[in-house]
Amino acid sequence: MKTFTTIIVSVTIALFFGCTPQTSGLSNGATTSDTLDQILVNQVGFLPNSVKIALLRVKTETFDVVDVKSGKVVFTGKPEGFKYWEFSGDSVCSADFSKVVAPGKYQICTNGKKVCSQIFEIGEGIYNNLAKASLKAFYLNRSGMEITNEFGGKWARAAGHPDTSVLIHSSAVSTNRPEGFKISSPGGWYDAGDYNKYIVNSSISTHTLLLFCQMYPEYCKQFIANIPESSNNIPDVIDELLYNLRWMLTMQDPDDGGVYHKLTNKSFCGFVMPDKANEPRYVVQKSTAASLDFAATMAMASRVFAKTDVAELTDLGKRCLVASKSAFAWAKANPAVYYTNPSDISTGAYDDTRIKDEFFWAASELALATSDYSLVTKKTLDNQVVCVQSWDSSAMLGIISLALSNDPKASELKTQSQKILIGFADQLVEKSESSPYKVSLDFYKWGSNSDVANQAIIKLAAFKINNNSKYLVSAQGDVDYLLGRNATGYCFVTGFGGKQVMNIHHRPSGADGIVEPCPGFLAGGPNTIVLTDCPEITRSNFPAKSFSDAQCSYSTNEVAINWNAPLFFLMGAMDALKK
Ligand code: 9MR
């Protein structure tokens, strides 16, 4: 366990309309964590030509951008008026310093440098390390593999969970696989801070990485994350997702095509390292949602792999398509097998009973992979609930895939999907333009940070379609939010920023004896769903502020593969586009 147990309670500073001026009384440049939270800024930084906006909680006529090295003011600007945000319960004003383009390290300061922001950088490669670290986080979460010093640095650890002898749970029995029968299901990523592997969540995570490969193929070819497979002839993003996809394939029952919902311990283990967590592992009940999500992801994989010139991948892609078709057929024959945890299993449920979107997603991906568009009707597309994608809302994943298709046979569905996607992306942009915190987010669920990143993916897909820079400006706002310009003042990616999250709910990070958490992980983010996860800590009732950098705060400070995938997507895309 960590040698220190400092718990930083998220500070809820009551600020009102027309905020009170800061009176820290510190000399030039001296700042405390409280004063640092008075100016919220992306703590990693900006590409030279991007829009750059900080948020001020302090009343001031002007603000300065100060070059850290020389101490000189390089730009002075006037902030806009204060705006109250119902989600944070405070008022902020926006400070635009886009005119500062010279590479370097800066701070925003006001009131004669008494109040300054965290330090940030402007530079060409500013998001490169973040993209690398956020992909590397998947490597650090690999199950059944030793994390070596060469690739894991100080987060090297022994392999855990070989999963070569996994029991068929009573909920998953079939003629050829009775209860207690053993199957081999090695590899894959741990889902989150726990050590279980869930098909529903693995699917959207893997699909998000596949979508990235589809949208930015040239970037992927040169992108090196320093993982064990980096020296082979396959792009690292694909190598990393293969580690999970190959595991997913083992979760399909070869006899009927159905897919087990998850591979799991009976209950969550304590905060021990993976190799010390040796409780029996089970595959549990097949479910319609898992089979559909699996079908969608495998169909998408077959398309992406077919575009590569690597024989190993094109061959695997063919296998994925076969697997996709049989999983889809199982789901059609078993359309309402909803998952709920059996009485002796208490790990994550990923239970979803509204699965018309999963049917649509799987059908769309299969249609695109086979060019058989009889699988999706325009009516099915029009009947989808259009919202940001998440593990239980997959319509948008199908819409994005159809909207980006190059298949002439898809043209009618493509046109309609583009219309839906652009319409939704426009709404997101409008929201970010009118939001005091300059984000589109107007709801706070468990994993709220991933909703921010997923909204950015929709904007990036819209940008891909019509090249309108307003989508990039809005996505930059999402980057800025995640990296510090949010109501908590934290940079939400471990290992980055001036105010870092240190105590993520992540078993290896909690058990490894290393002060710094595994880097490159996106903390779930603020929300008020479970205010009592840390009995000793009182969190804000304002959802945007309701975050605790404490290991016990599983509802705000856990990490998860479906949150890191959109993080990687966003950082990789910004790095690839460099605009
Ligand atoms: O991300 C999931 C969130 O939407 C649910 O509200 C929550 C409670 O069911 O579960 C979250 O997923 C967790 C999963 O069940 C188990 N591994 C950790 C995941 C992230 O907290």
Residues whose N, C-alpha, C, O or C-beta is under 5 A from the ligand:
A	BS01	9MR	D191 A192 D194 G348 A349 Y350 W446 G447 Y554 E558 V559 A560
